[in-house]
Amino acid sequence: MAAAFFAIAFIIRVTETSTNVVFSPTSLMLVGLALLAAHSAGAGSGWSTRRSSTRGNSTRRSSSRR
């Protein structure tokens, strides 16, 4: 998403297209940077901080068999 906003801002800037304040290259660049920051922070990655309890049980079983 951030790359798309950067590309649109670049195209508007290069072609010197007259747009509203909302769609100015600067505002699109700032939206792209916000999306990039959210991605770097891990938003939308789908990773969970909780561990599965079955993983801990399998290590206990293997150590008790020795």
C-alpha positions as CSV (number, residue, x, y, z in Angstrom):
1,M,0.0,0.0,0.0
2,A,2.8,2.4,0.9
3,A,4.5,1.8,-2.4
4,A,1.3,2.6,-4.3
5,F,0.9,5.9,-2.5
6,F,4.6,6.7,-3.2
7,A,4.1,5.9,-6.9
8,I,1.0,8.0,-7.2
9,A,2.6,10.9,-5.4
10,F,5.6,10.6,-7.7
11,I,3.5,10.6,-10.9
12,I,1.5,13.6,-9.7
13,R,4.8,15.4,-8.9
14,V,6.5,14.6,-12.2
15,T,3.6,15.4,-14.4
16,E,2.9,18.6,-12.4
17,T,-0.8,17.8,-12.3
18,S,-2.9,20.3,-10.4
19,T,-4.8,18.5,-7.7
20,N,-6.7,19.3,-4.5
21,V,-4.9,19.7,-1.2
22,V,-6.0,16.2,-0.2
23,F,-4.3,14.6,-3.2
24,S,-1.2,16.7,-3.2
25,P,2.1,14.8,-3.6
26,T,3.1,15.8,-0.1
27,S,-0.1,14.5,1.6
28,L,0.2,11.2,-0.4
29,M,3.8,10.9,0.7
30,L,2.9,11.4,4.3
31,V,0.2,8.7,4.0
32,G,2.7,6.4,2.4
33,L,5.2,7.1,5.3
34,A,2.5,6.4,7.9
35,L,1.7,3.1,6.2
36,L,5.3,2.2,6.0
37,A,5.8,3.0,9.7
38,A,2.7,0.8,10.6
39,H,4.2,-2.0,8.6
40,S,7.6,-1.7,10.3
41,A,5.8,-1.8,13.6
42,G,4.2,-5.1,12.8
43,A,0.7,-4.0,12.1
44,G,-1.2,-6.5,10.0
45,S,1.6,-9.1,10.1
46,G,-0.7,-11.8,11.6
47,W,1.9,-12.9,14.2
48,S,0.8,-13.7,17.7
49,T,2.8,-13.3,20.8
50,R,1.2,-16.2,22.5
51,R,2.8,-19.6,22.3
52,S,0.9,-22.8,21.8
53,S,0.6,-25.0,24.9
54,T,1.1,-28.2,22.9
55,R,4.6,-27.1,22.0
56,G,5.6,-27.0,25.7
57,N,3.9,-30.3,26.5
58,S,5.8,-32.1,23.7
59,T,9.2,-31.1,25.1
60,R,8.2,-32.3,28.6
61,R,7.1,-35.7,27.3
62,S,10.4,-36.2,25.4
63,S,12.5,-35.3,28.5
64,S,10.5,-37.6,30.8
65,R,11.1,-40.6,28.5
66,R,14.9,-40.5,28.9
